[in-house]
């Protein structure tokens, strides 16, 4: 009987899943436009060739992080109970902390290379 309290109607799950997918598609459109703008822009700022590389890398990291959040949302829509929700959230936080540490290190190295080239 306790489990019935946690049951989410199929219609609500379907709506949530469609909403997540629509948000993902909207973000992909935004990210695609941002990528196109970077690809067609001059090397910015100040004409430094490596500045564009840093910008592309930063955008790539942002896309990866947002996609990870969308993946989490998709998994949460299908979670069976609060324990699974907490488990998924915990795994996500741990994975994102590792990813952000790696991204920060890589972006820092790229920025350092960019500044030493100029």
C-alpha positions, 0 to 999 in steps of 0.5 A, spaced: 500 500 500 505 504 501 508 503 494 501 506 491 503 513 494 509 513 490 506 511 483 506 516 478 500 516 472 503 514 466 500 520 463 504 524 467 511 520 465 509 521 458 508 528 459 515 529 463 518 525 458 516 529 452 518 535 455 525 533 457 525 531 449 523 538 447 528 541 452 533 537 449 532 539 442 531 546 443 538 546 447 541 542 441 538 548 436 541 553 441 548 549 441 548 548 434 547 556 433 553 557 438 557 552 434 556 555 427 557 562 430 564 560 433 565 556 426 564 562 422 567 568 426 574 571 426 579 568 431 576 572 437 578 576 442 583 580 439 585 576 433 588 570 437 588 564 434 588 560 440 582 564 443 577 561 438 580 554 440 578 555 448 571 558 446 570 552 442 572 547 448 568 551 453 562 550 449 563 543 448 564 542 455 557 546 456 554 542 451 556 535 455 554 538 462 547 540 459 546 533 456 548 529 462 543 533 466 538 531 460 540 524 461 539 525 468 532 528 467 530 522 462 532 517 467 528 520 473 522 520 469 523 512 469 525 512 476 520 507 480 521 510 487 524 515 491 530 511 493 532 510 485 531 518 484 536 519 490 541 513 487 540 517 480 541 524 483 547 521 487 551 518 481 549 524 477 553 529 482 559 524 483 560 524 475 559 531 474 564 533 479 569 528 476 567 531 469 568 538 472 574 537 475 577 534 468 574 540 464 577 545 469 584 542 468 583 541 461 580 548 460 586 551 464 591 548 460 588 551 454 588 558 456 595 557 459 597 555 452 593 560 449 596 566 453 603 563 452 602 563 444 600 570 444 
